[in-house]
Amino acid sequence: MNNFFIVTNAVKDPDKVYSNQIIKFLEENQMNCSGCIFSKETSDSVYRYADPGQIPDDTDLIMVIGGDGTFIHTAKDLIDLDLPIIGINFGNLGYLTEIDAGNLEQDLLQISAGHYHIENRMLIYGEIIRDGEVISSDIALNDVVLNRSQTMGIIDYEVRVNKKFLNRYSADGIILSTPTGSTGYNLSAGGPVVYPSAEIILATPICAHTLNSMTIVFSADSEIEVIVKERSSERGQRKIVSFDGQSEIVVENEDIIRVRKSEKHTKILRLSDISFVEQLGKKMR
């Protein structure tokens, strides 16, 4: 593995210091960096950070400079290229950024020598259905979330699994998460941490006003439907669905959020079998 391409979050590395440092080190060690996208998050493009048309055909690995958010959105932008991706962290501790600034050079040499493995991470595919028609759809590496926007009201919703009624909730919302996303919003809402290479779907109510508010774990072949219900006291409440914290869609009563395992996977390059455990331990401490 010797042909690299860098995607840099311009906010994280505004002067290209780290990007140029990596490019220089790669070239000095007979490795190739075929390009660098230096981009800010944008809402006027199909792609959040990286256009797959800019990636050369001979690229072996995508390297992302930024936090977990940059990593997630770059991975989704480039999902159809089927290339492995690795994150380089120059800020706060992240669960998805494998390389730390202090170990940069030795980790790059380890990759070049072939001392790594690649994990396939599942994604989920979500659809929003209104009056029998799909009005929006997207994939998520972390989660699909139903939540309220800028109001203090409660959302009523039903959950069905494989077309069978499970329960009705009154809550701030619900998080439908992948194992990769279990350390994100799901964890903040009291959900469990799941080893990221597992293939399951987590359903975690957000601040539920009921006693049965625990996370439920479903097999990856389950189809989960969340039906937004009317509440007498909602008073024009605005309810939204987001995919990985982006592409927010306003939903109406009786809309259905249908989620299932995506046919696509994200390939994440790992340098150590215990790196996730190490990251988790650091975060807990």
Secondary structure, DSSP 8 states (H G I E B T S, - for coil): --EEEEEEETTTSTT-HHHHHHHHHHHHTT-EEEEEEEE---SSSSSSS--GGGS-TT--EEEEES-HHHHHHHHHHTGGGT--EEEEESSS--SS--EEGGGHHHHHHHHHTT--EEEEEEEEEEEEEETTEEEEEEEESSEEEEEE-S----EEEEEEETTEEEEEEEESEEEEE-SGGGGTHHHHTT-----TT--EEEEEEES-SSS----EEEETT--EEEEEE--TT-SS--EEEEETTEEEEEE-TT-EEEEEEEEEEEEEEES-TTHHHHHHHHHH-
